[in-house]
Amino acid sequence: MNANKKSGFIGYLLGVVQTFIGLTAIAGGFRLVSNPNGIPDFPIEWLNNSPFTNYFIPGLVLLMVIGFGNVLAGTVTFLRKRYSGSIAIVLGTFLILYMTIEVWFVGLRNFLQPLYFILGVIVLILGLKLFKSAITFQIEVESTPNKLSA
């Protein structure tokens, strides 16, 4: 597989993962913001050892940053913008941190926590690969002699 096809496959896979994360985070974040005092899946007692008294702020971060952020990032990735790798690195790192902090405060409560941690790692790794390929391409283009200037 040549470098351009490999980069295209990585971009496509990254876009799919980002869109999945974004859409599911929008749904989850909306549920938490709409019901900040808890829902059956997320009882308010889980927040007893956290700095939060309800789910509004964590839900808002989930909705806006992880949800809308990843949907936007997926769109940018599908459009093959050169900065899509950088955005993925930031959002993948943020998702890893969000899940780590969540488990730190509320404990390991269900399979979604490790799943989204792993998805954050996948986004980070794919973002690094895309970033590296964009930098390599830019260096190759800049170092190629201009045949027309002779």
C-alpha positions as CSV (number, residue, x, y, z in Angstrom):
1,M,0.0,0.0,0.0
2,N,1.6,3.3,-1.1
3,A,1.8,6.3,1.3
4,N,-1.1,8.2,-0.2
5,K,-3.5,5.2,0.0
6,K,-2.3,4.4,3.6
7,S,-2.9,8.0,4.6
8,G,-6.3,7.9,3.0
9,F,-7.2,4.7,4.8
10,I,-6.0,6.1,8.2
11,G,-8.0,9.3,7.5
12,Y,-11.1,7.4,6.7
13,L,-10.8,5.1,9.8
14,L,-10.1,8.1,12.0
15,G,-13.1,10.0,10.6
16,V,-15.4,7.1,11.3
17,V,-14.1,6.7,14.9
18,Q,-14.3,10.4,15.6
19,T,-17.9,10.6,14.2
20,F,-18.9,7.6,16.3
21,I,-17.4,9.1,19.5
22,G,-19.0,12.4,18.7
23,L,-22.5,11.2,18.0
24,T,-22.6,8.9,21.1
25,A,-21.1,11.7,23.3
26,I,-23.7,14.1,22.1
27,A,-26.4,11.7,23.1
28,G,-24.8,10.9,26.5
29,G,-24.0,14.6,27.2
30,F,-27.5,15.7,26.3
31,R,-28.9,13.0,28.7
32,L,-26.7,14.3,31.6
33,V,-27.4,18.0,30.9
34,S,-31.1,17.4,30.7
35,N,-31.1,15.3,34.0
36,P,-28.3,16.8,36.0
37,N,-29.5,15.2,39.3
38,G,-29.0,11.7,37.9
39,I,-30.6,9.1,35.8
40,P,-31.0,5.3,36.5
41,D,-27.7,4.6,34.6
42,F,-25.9,7.4,36.5
43,P,-27.2,7.9,40.0
44,I,-26.2,11.2,41.7
45,E,-24.5,9.2,44.5
46,W,-21.6,8.4,42.1
47,L,-20.5,12.0,42.4
48,N,-20.1,11.9,46.2
49,N,-16.2,11.7,45.9
50,S,-16.0,14.2,43.0
51,P,-15.9,18.0,42.9
52,F,-19.3,18.1,41.3
53,T,-22.7,18.2,43.0
54,N,-24.6,17.2,39.8
55,Y,-23.9,16.0,36.3
56,F,-24.5,19.4,34.5
57,I,-20.8,20.4,34.1
58,P,-19.5,16.9,33.2
59,G,-22.5,16.5,30.8
60,L,-21.8,19.8,29.2
61,V,-18.1,19.0,28.6
62,L,-19.2,15.6,27.2
63,L,-21.7,17.2,24.9
64,M,-19.7,20.2,23.7
65,V,-16.1,19.2,23.7
66,I,-16.2,15.4,23.2
67,G,-19.5,15.3,21.3
68,F,-19.5,18.3,19.0
69,G,-15.7,18.5,19.0
70,N,-15.4,15.0,17.6
71,V,-18.2,15.4,15.0
72,L,-16.5,18.5,13.8
73,A,-13.1,16.8,13.8
74,G,-14.6,13.8,11.9
75,T,-15.9,16.2,9.3
76,V,-12.4,17.9,9.0
77,T,-10.8,14.5,8.7
78,F,-13.2,13.4,6.0
79,L,-12.4,16.6,4.1
80,R,-8.7,15.6,4.3
81,K,-7.6,18.9,5.8
82,R,-3.9,18.9,6.7
83,Y,-4.5,19.8,10.3
84,S,-6.9,16.9,11.0
85,G,-4.1,15.0,12.6
86,S,-3.4,17.8,15.0
87,I,-7.1,18.1,16.0
88,A,-7.2,14.3,16.5
89,I,-4.2,14.4,18.8
90,V,-5.8,17.0,21.0
91,L,-9.3,15.4,21.1
92,G,-7.8,11.9,21.6
93,T,-5.7,13.2,24.5
94,F,-8.8,15.0,26.0
95,L,-10.9,11.9,25.8
96,I,-8.2,9.8,27.5
97,L,-8.0,12.4,30.3
98,Y,-11.8,12.7,30.6
99,M,-12.2,9.0,31.0
100,T,-9.2,8.8,33.5
101,I,-10.6,11.6,35.6
102,E,-14.1,10.0,35.5
103,V,-12.8,6.6,36.7
104,W,-10.7,8.4,39.3
105,F,-13.7,10.1,40.9
106,V,-16.6,7.7,40.3
107,G,-14.8,4.4,39.9
108,L,-15.0,1.8,37.2
109,R,-18.8,1.5,36.7
110,N,-19.4,-0.1,33.3
111,F,-17.7,-1.3,30.1
112,L,-18.1,2.1,28.4
113,Q,-15.4,3.7,30.4
114,P,-12.6,1.4,29.2
115,L,-14.1,1.3,25.7
116,Y,-14.0,5.1,25.3
117,F,-10.5,5.2,26.9
118,I,-9.4,2.7,24.2
119,L,-11.2,4.8,21.5
120,G,-9.3,7.9,22.8
121,V,-6.0,6.0,22.4
122,I,-7.0,4.9,18.9
123,V,-7.8,8.5,17.9
124,L,-4.5,9.7,19.4
125,I,-2.5,7.0,17.5
126,L,-4.3,7.6,14.2
127,G,-3.9,11.4,14.7
128,L,-0.2,11.0,15.3
129,K,0.1,8.9,12.1
130,L,-1.9,11.4,10.1
131,F,0.2,14.3,11.5
132,K,3.4,12.5,10.7
133,S,2.3,11.8,7.1
134,A,1.3,15.4,6.7
135,I,4.6,16.6,8.0
136,T,6.5,14.1,5.8
137,F,4.5,15.2,2.7
138,Q,5.2,18.9,3.5
139,I,8.9,18.2,3.8
140,E,9.0,16.2,0.6
141,V,7.2,19.0,-1.3
142,E,9.4,21.7,0.1
143,S,12.6,19.8,-0.6
144,T,11.7,18.9,-4.2
145,P,13.6,21.2,-6.6
146,N,11.4,23.4,-8.7
147,K,12.0,22.2,-12.3
148,L,10.3,25.3,-13.8
149,S,12.7,27.8,-12.3
150,A,15.7,26.6,-14.4
